[in-house]
Amino acid sequence: MGKHFHSELRNRPDLAVIAELVDPGHRVLDLGCGDGSFLKMLKHERGAKVLGMEIDQDLIAECIANGVPVVQSDLDAELDFAEDNSFDLVILSQTIQQMRRPDQLMRKIVRVGKLAAVSFINFGYFSCRMQLMLTGAMPRTKEIPYQWYNTPNIHLGTIKDFRRLCRHLGIKVIQEIPIGHSFPLLTRHWPNLFAVGCVFLLEKE
C-alpha cells in the first residue's frame, strides 16, 4: 500500500484490516460509505471494482467528487439493486450498532456478497465494564465518544453477542480479527474483554 493509504487509515485499524482482505479485481460494496475515500483507496491501491451505498446527499456528492460510484439508499431498506452473490466482498464498518434491525441487515449482506466484512465496536471492552461498574453511568471511549442521550449507537453489544447473532442467523464466521490499542496477547486470547473492536469475515452457510 502507498504512504497516503497508510496515513488515511492510521485512526481506523479496522479499515486497514478490511483492506488486506481485498484482492485485485474484487467487486466490493461498502454500505454506509461516507465520502467514499476508503473505496477510492481500495480502487487505486488494491485494484478493486467498487460501489458505495450512502443516504446523506452531501456525502454522496463527495463520493462523486472522489470518482466513486454510489447508490443513494437507507441501510434499513432492501438491497434491491444487488443480485445474490453479486459482490466478492460487502463491507459494513462500525455501522451495524446504528441500525434499527441489525439481524435483518446481516441477512442482506450475506445474500448479496460472497463474503462480508463487518467491523464491530465491542461494548464488552474492559474499559467500558469498569466505567459502568465504578461510575454507574454509560461509558465513553475513543470508539464510543457520545453521551447516552445523543449517541447514534442504538444496539451496542459485545463480541460474544455478535457471535451468538451469527449462529442464530446461520451465518458462518470464517475469521475473527480482534483489534486492541494495547495488550496484544490478551486481545488475541480474550477478545471479548480486551479488544476495542473486531473485524468478522462472514459467509452464508
C-alpha positions in Angstrom: 0.0 0.0 0.0 1.0 3.6 -0.6 2.0 6.0 2.1 -1.2 8.0 1.6 -3.2 4.8 2.1 -1.5 4.2 5.4 -1.9 7.8 6.7 -5.7 7.7 5.9 -6.2 4.5 7.9 -4.0 5.4 10.9 -7.0 6.1 13.1 -9.2 3.3 11.7 -7.3 0.0 12.2 -10.5 -1.9 11.3 -10.4 -0.5 7.8 -6.7 -1.4 7.5 -7.6 -5.0 8.3 -10.5 -5.0 5.8 -8.3 -3.5 3.1 -6.0 -6.6 3.4 -9.0 -8.8 2.5 -9.4 -7.1 -0.9 -7.7 -8.6 -3.9 -7.3 -7.1 -7.4 -10.5 -7.3 -9.4 -12.7 -7.9 -6.4 -16.2 -6.4 -6.6 -16.6 -4.5 -3.4 -19.7 -2.9 -1.9 -19.3 -0.6 1.1 -22.6 0.0 3.0 -22.6 3.5 4.6 -19.5 4.5 2.6 -19.4 8.1 3.8 -17.4 10.4 1.4 -16.1 7.4 -0.5 -12.4 7.9 0.5 -12.0 4.3 1.6 -13.4 2.9 -1.6 -11.2 5.3 -3.6 -8.2 3.8 -1.9 -9.4 0.3 -2.5 -9.8 1.1 -6.1 -6.4 2.7 -6.6 -4.3 0.8 -4.1 -5.9 -2.7 -4.2 -7.3 -2.7 -7.8 -10.9 -3.3 -6.6 -14.1 -2.6 -8.6 -16.1 -0.5 -6.0 -19.6 0.6 -5.3 -20.8 2.6 -2.3 -24.1 3.0 -0.6 -24.9 6.2 1.3 -28.0 8.2 2.3 -26.6 11.6 3.0 -26.7 13.8 -0.1 -23.7 15.9 0.9 -21.6 12.7 1.3 -22.9 11.3 -2.0 -21.6 14.5 -3.7 -18.2 13.9 -2.1 -18.2 10.3 -3.3 -18.9 11.5 -6.9 -16.1 14.0 -6.5 -13.8 11.2 -5.4 -14.7 9.2 -8.5 -16.6 6.6 -6.5 -19.9 5.2 -7.9 -22.6 5.4 -5.3 -26.2 4.3 -4.7 -28.4 6.5 -2.6 -30.4 4.3 -0.1 -31.1 3.7 3.5 -29.3 0.7 5.0 -32.5 -0.4 6.7 -34.1 -0.8 3.2 -33.8 -3.8 1.0 -30.7 -4.1 -1.2 -32.8 -4.5 -4.3 -30.2 -3.2 -6.7 -27.9 -6.2 -6.0 -28.5 -9.8 -7.0 -27.4 -12.7 -4.9 -23.6 -13.2 -4.6 -23.1 -10.2 -7.0 -20.2 -8.8 -4.9 -17.0 -10.6 -3.8 -17.0 -8.6 -0.5 -19.6 -6.5 1.2 -18.2 -4.1 3.9 -20.1 -2.8 6.9 -17.7 -0.9 9.1 -18.7 0.3 12.6 -22.2 0.8 11.4 -24.3 -2.2 12.5 -24.8 -0.8 16.0 -26.7 2.2 14.4 -29.2 0.1 12.6 -32.8 -0.5 13.7 -32.6 -4.2 12.9 -29.0 -5.4 12.7 -30.3 -9.0 12.2 -32.1 -8.2 9.1 -29.2 -6.2 7.7 -26.9 -9.2 8.3 -29.1 -11.5 6.2 -29.0 -8.9 3.4 -25.2 -8.6 3.3 -24.5 -12.3 3.1 -27.1 -12.6 0.4 -25.5 -10.1 -2.0 -21.9 -10.8 -1.0 -19.9 -14.0 -1.4 -18.1 -12.7 1.7 -18.9 -10.0 4.2 -16.5 -8.0 6.4 -18.2 -6.5 9.4 -16.2 -4.3 11.9 -17.8 -4.2 15.3 -17.4 -1.9 18.3 -17.0 -4.1 21.4 -19.1 -2.9 24.3 -17.6 -5.7 26.4 -14.2 -4.0 26.4 -12.8 -3.9 29.9 -12.7 -0.1 30.0 -16.5 0.0 29.3 -17.1 -2.6 32.0 -15.0 -0.7 34.6 -16.6 2.7 33.8 -20.1 1.2 34.2 -19.2 -0.6 37.4 -17.3 2.2 39.1 -19.3 5.2 38.0 -22.8 3.7 37.4 -23.0 5.7 34.1 -22.9 4.8 30.5 -19.2 4.5 29.5 -17.5 6.7 26.9 -14.4 5.6 25.0 -12.5 6.7 21.9 -14.8 4.3 19.9 -17.9 5.4 21.7 -17.4 9.1 22.4 -21.1 10.1 22.8 -23.3 10.8 25.7 -26.1 8.3 26.2 -28.7 10.8 25.0 -27.1 11.9 21.7 -25.5 8.7 20.6 -26.3 7.2 17.2 -25.4 3.8 18.6 -28.8 2.2 19.5 -27.7 -1.5 19.5 -24.4 -1.8 21.4 -23.2 -5.3 22.0 -20.2 -7.4 22.7 -18.1 -9.7 20.6 -19.9 -12.6 22.3 -23.2 -11.1 21.4 -22.2 -10.8 17.7 -21.0 -14.5 17.6 -24.4 -15.6 19.0 -26.2 -13.5 16.4 -24.3 -15.1 13.6 -25.1 -18.6 14.9 -28.8 -17.6 15.3 -28.9 -16.4 11.6 -27.0 -19.4 10.2 -24.0 -17.2 9.2 -20.6 -18.8 9.2 -17.7 -16.9 10.8 -14.7 -17.6 8.7 -12.3 -15.4 10.6 -12.2 -13.0 13.6 -9.6 -10.3 13.8 -9.7 -8.6 17.2 -8.5 -5.0 17.4 -6.8 -3.6 20.5 -4.8 -0.5 21.3 -2.6 -2.4 23.8 -2.2 -5.8 25.4 -1.9 -7.7 22.0 -1.5 -11.1 23.7 -4.6 -10.6 25.9 -6.5 -9.1 23.0 -5.8 -12.2 20.9 -6.7 -14.7 23.6 -9.6 -12.9 25.3 -11.0 -10.5 22.7 -14.4 -10.1 24.4 -12.6 -8.4 27.3 -9.5 -6.8 25.8 -10.4 -5.9 22.2 -11.9 -2.5 21.5 -13.4 -3.9 18.4 -13.3 -6.8 15.9 -13.5 -7.5 12.2 -15.6 -10.5 11.3 -15.2 -12.2 7.9 -18.5 -13.9 7.2 -20.4 -16.0 4.7 -23.8 -17.6 4.4 -23.8 -21.2 5.5 
